[in-house]
Amino acid sequence: MNETPEPNQRNNSSSFRSSLVAALLGGAVVAVFGAIAISAGWIQSDSDSTTTVAAPVSAPISSDSDGGDSTLVNQIYKADGDGVAFISAERSPQETQEFSPFGAPESEGGTATGSGFVIDREGHVLTNNHVVEGATKIKVKLGDSETSHDAEVIGADPATDVALLKVDAPADQLHPLALGRSSAMEVGDPVVAIGNPFGLDRTVTSGIVSALQREIQAPNGFSITNVIQTDAAINPGNSGGPLINSDGEVIGINSQIQTGGGSGNVGIGFAIPIDTVRAEIDQLKETGEVEHAYLGITGVTITPELAQAVNLPINKGVLVQEVVKDGPSDKAGVEGGDTTGTIGGLEVVLGGDIITEVDGEKVTSMEEVVALVNQADPGDSLELTILRDGNTKTADVTLGDRPDSIENPSQSE
């Protein structure tokens, strides 16, 4: 089974900017008016204490003045190809997945194939969680070698679709790739993808960064934000492979494509930003999982148009739609709405609290609330300034642990 999931086109950031609604369900952004839930909420950290486990490349890769892009791609391929892994994950015959990457059957012979890349001399390999989830046996081939090595899952985070493997391979066959900074990428920057599309190992494709700060849905219903969009060809089997910048550094994990209803690449691929993954590696090594903060509300961004349509007292802020019962916000006394209205064909729950500030910082959109929750850890406290019945109140919310998944992504809880 080749696995590279297909996101709904409404999952990108441009859709959110034009939409009135986004909802936070324990660190998850949920499209309240849509047929699909979008989540956000891993713990992002740019702390200097985070350890980078990747070995650096010996020198930056640059194209010759006469060689152009083809020379650059060739250099990157030669430098990084040996660090790319071909992954085969066997599942029991009855093991099935609801998350279909291309709207096609998920399995052939109970084996999923995907890509990955080595990040250190200890044999740690990064890939997508959906490539290895539920696997009973994992085999890894490195570079152009035909030798298969046993591997095991050290840790996984379904919310960001990342898994960390440990491969039992000789040290001289481990060629770590350097981790770059996805935050340094700009639209138009050249990128290279190396992976195993359709089982064709060590395939290289090239392109550019087509867009930044996209949002895609992880298999467990939560969203991954700050995603890199690229036109480098990504197909089934590329899942988990590296997206590489012009310096030969990994700046993303290739994960999903937009197919336009077909089953192949149409020039729109998505890579999980390496900055997000970098912040998770130590947790995956130490505990096998990643903790995510949980607020426990759904909400809608208030715009001047929405405020006028439903006669809200202010035209900026976040209107709380629902509060998860017994969740962190519920325990802090935050109240959701009790009346449903339809505005421009979109359903809105009215009568709930309006969040105007978080920890004294003014918020004007649900995305800003999401970002603040993403920066926090479970157990941290956030002070919400809310407007209720014309009165300003505060609610101290102790953030909880986010649920493992959204069981019904089309609805908030």
N, C-alpha and C positions, 0 to 999 in steps of 0.2 A: 504494500500500500504506500503510495507516494502521498505525502501530506504537506499541503500548503494552503491554509484556510482562506476562504473568500469572505471579506468583510462586506457588510451592507454599505452601499454608497453613502447613506445618511450618516455614517460613522465618522466622517472627516470633520476637521475643525471648521471649514467654511460653512458646513451645514449648521454647526452649532452657533456660529456668529450670526447667521441669518434667522435662527429659530428663537422663539420666545422662551422655549422651555428646555431646562436641563434639570436632572434630579440627582441628589446625592443619597445613595442608600448605603450607609456605612462606608464611605469612601468610594462609593460607586456612583458614577453619573448615569442616570437612567433617562432615556428619552420618553418623557411622560406622554407626549402626544403621538409617539411613533409606535410601530409594531415591534420594536426591538429595544432591549435595554443596553445602554452604554455605561460602562463603569470606569471610574478612575480612582486611584487611591493607593499606589504602592508608596513606600517610604522613600522619598528621594533625598539624597544626601550628597553634598559636595564637600563634606568634611575632609579636612586634611588628614584625619586619622584613618580614612579608608585606604586599605592596602591594595595596590595594583599587583596582581599576580602574574601578569603577562611579562614575558621577556621582551626587551626592546629589539627592534630590528637594528642591524649593525650601522646602517646609514640611511638617511632619507632617500627615497626613490624619486628621481626626476627624469623627465623625458629629454632626449637629445633634441637639439634645435632642428635637426633635419628629419628626425624620426616621427615626430608628431605623436598623436594619441596611441597609435598602434605600438610604438616602441614602449610607451609608458605601461600599457596593458601587459605587454610581453615581460617587462621587468618585474611588475607586480606578481604576475603568474609564476615566474621563476623563483622569486623570493618567498612567496607565501603558499604556493601550491602544496608543498610537502606538509604544511601544518593543517591542511583541510582533511576532515574525516568523512568517510562513507559509513553510514550507520544503518544497520539492519536490526529491527526490533521484532521479535517473534511474540505473537499473542495467542492465547488459547482460542480455538475455533469459535467458542461462544462469545468471545470478547468483541463487542461492537462499540462504536462511538457515535453519539448523536451528532457530533460536530464534523460535518463533511467539508473538506477544504474546497472542493470544486462542484459540489452538488452531485457528485458521482459516488459510486460505491467506495467505501472506505477501505476495503480489504481484499487482498488476493492471496490466498494461501496462508492467511493469518500473519503475514509479515509486512511491516511498515518499513519503508526506506526513507532516509533523509540525510542531512548533512550536519556537520559540526566543525569545530576547530579547536586545536590544542592551545591552552593558555599558560602552561608552565611545564617544567621538567619533571614534575611529579605525576604527570599523566592526566591532569584534569582537562576535560573537554566540555565546551559549552554547546548546547543545541536547544531546540524548542521542546517544551514539555510535551506537546501533542505528538511528537515523533516517537517518544519512548514511554508515554503513559500507559500503564497496564501491561507492559512487556514482561514476559516470563524469561526471556533470554535476549541479551544485547551483544551484538558483534560489531567491531569497529575495524575498518581498514584505514591506514594512514597514507597520505600522499598517493604515489603510484604503485605502492606495494599491494600484492595480491594476498598477503598474509592477514588473516582475521585474528583479532585479539578480543578476549572477553572483556566486557565492561559492565559496570554497575552504576545505578543512579545514586549519587551521594546526596543530592537535594533537588527539590523542584519547587517552583512557584507558579501554579496555574494562572494566577492573576496577571502575570506578565508573560506567561507562556515560555518560561525559561527553565531549563534543567541543566544540572551539573553532573557530569559523568566522571568516573575514574576508570581509565583503560589500563589493562595489564599488558604493557608493551615495553620493550627494551628502551633504555634512555636514548640510545643513538637513533631511534626512530621517532623521537618526540621533537617536533620543531615548533616551539611556541610562537604564536603571532602576537604582535604588540597591540595593546588596546589604545585607541586614540581618544579623542573627545568629540562626541557627537554634537555638543553645544557649539563647537567651532565651525561646523559645516554651514555653508551658505547655498542658497538655490543657484544651480548652475555649476556647482563644483563637480569635477569628474569622479566617478566611482566605478569599482569593479566588483562583480559577484563571482565567487567560485563555489561550486557545489556539484550535486549529482542529480540533475533533473532527469526524470524518467529512468533512473538507474545508470545514466551515462556519467561515469565518475570523472572528476577533475575537469568539469566543463566551466569555461570562463565566459562571462558576458560583461559588457561595459555599457556605461551610460552616464547620466548626470543625476544630481539631486534635483528632483522635479518640484518638490514642495517640502516644507517642514511643518512640524506641530500638527500633524494629522492625528486622528484617533481611530483605533481599530478595536474590534471586540475580541477578547480572549475567549477560548473555548468554554470557560466556566461562567461567562456572562458579564464579567467585568471588562472595563476598557483599559487600553494601554494608550497613554498620551505621549505627546512630543515625538510621535513616530515619524520616521524619515520616508518620504515617497521617492521612488526612483523609476526611471524608464529602462534600467538595465533588466534584461529578460530574466524573469524568475518563474519557474514552473514547478510542478509536483516533483518533490525530491530535493529541491533547493532549500526546503525548510531547515532552519538551524544553521545554515552556512553563513560565512562572513560577507558583509558589505564593507569594502575596503576603500580608503581614501588614496590620494595620489602619493602619500608618503608611505604607503604599504601598511597602514594601521587600520585595525577593525573599528569601524564607527557604528556598526549596527548588525543585528542578527536578522537575516532574511526570513520572513515569517508568513506573509500572506500576499495575495494578489487580488486585484479587481478584474473579473473576467468579462463583465458586461453580459452575463448570462451564458457564456460559453464555458469551455473547460480548459482554456489555455491562456497564455500571456497576451495581453493587449497593451503592454507598455506601462502598466500601473502596478508597481510592486511596493510592498511596505516592509520596513525593517525596524525592529525594536531598537531604540537608541542605546548605544553601549554605555552611556552615562547611567542609565537606569540599571543596566545589568551589573555594572561595576559596583554600584551601591549594595548589591545583593550577594555578591560572591562570598564574602566572609560569613554571612548568616547561613548560606547554603552549606558551606563547609562545616560550620560549627554545629548547627542544629538541624539541617536538612530541610528547612523551610524559611519563609520570610514573613515577618509580621507586618500587618497593615492596619493603620488607624481606622476607626469606625465612628461616624457621627450619628447615623441612624435617622436621617430625614430624607424626604424628597422635596425638591423646591423648584421654583421657576424664577428666572431673571425678570425683574420688573423693568419694563421700558416705558417711555412716555405714552406710547400708544396703548399699552396694556393698562397703565394707570388711569388714563382717560376713559377707556372702555368700561372698566369696572369700578370707577370712582375711588381709587386708592388715595390715601392721604399724601403719599410721596411718589415720585416717578423714578427713583433709583433704589435698588436693594434687591433682596431675595424674598419672595413670598413662599412660606412653608406650605407645602401641599399636604404631606402626610408625615407622621412621626411613627417610627417603628415601635410597636408596643414593647415595653420593658427594655428598650434600647437606651443608649447613653443620653440622647436628647429628651426622651420621655421621662427618664429619671430626674432630669434637671428642670422639668416643668415646661418645656417647649410645647406649644400647641399647634396642631395642624388645622386644616380647614374642615368645614362641615357642609359646604354648599357647592354643588357642581354647576358650572356655567360653561357655555360654548362661545368662544371668541374667535371670529373669523374661521369657523369650522374646527377650531381646536378646543379640546376640553380642558378647563382649568378648575381646580378646587379652590374655592374662595373661603375667606373667613379665618385663615391661619395667621400666625405671627409673621411679622416682616423683620428679617434680619438686616440691620443697617451697618453693624460693625462686628468685627471679630478681634478680640484682644485690643480694642481701641483703634483698630485700623478699619477705615471705611471700606465697605464692599459694595460693588455695583452690579455684580453678576454672580451666578451660581458657579461659574468657572473659577472665580476668585476664591470662593469658599472651598471648593475642591482643592485648589492649590495649597491653601493653608492647612487643610487636613492632611494632604499628602506629605507635607513637611514635618508633620508631627508623628509621634509614636503612640501606640496603645498605652493608656495610663496617663498621658499628658492631659492637661486641662485647658480648655478654650473658653473664654468669656464671650458669650454672644450678647450683643446689645440688640434688643428687639422692640418693635413697636406693636402694641396690642390695645385695641379700642382707644386709640389716641394717646395712650400713656407709654412712656419709655421705661423698659425694665431690663434687667440683666439676668442671664442664666449661665451658671458655671457648669460646663459639660465636661465630664471625665471621659475621654475617648476610650472606646472598647476595642476588641479584636474584631476585624471584619470577618463576616461569614466566608466559608470556603467557596461558595458559589451562589449564584442567583438561580433558584430552581425554576422560576418562570420569568425569564427576562422581559416578557412583554408587559409585565405588571410590576408596580411597586408593591412593597409589602406593608 
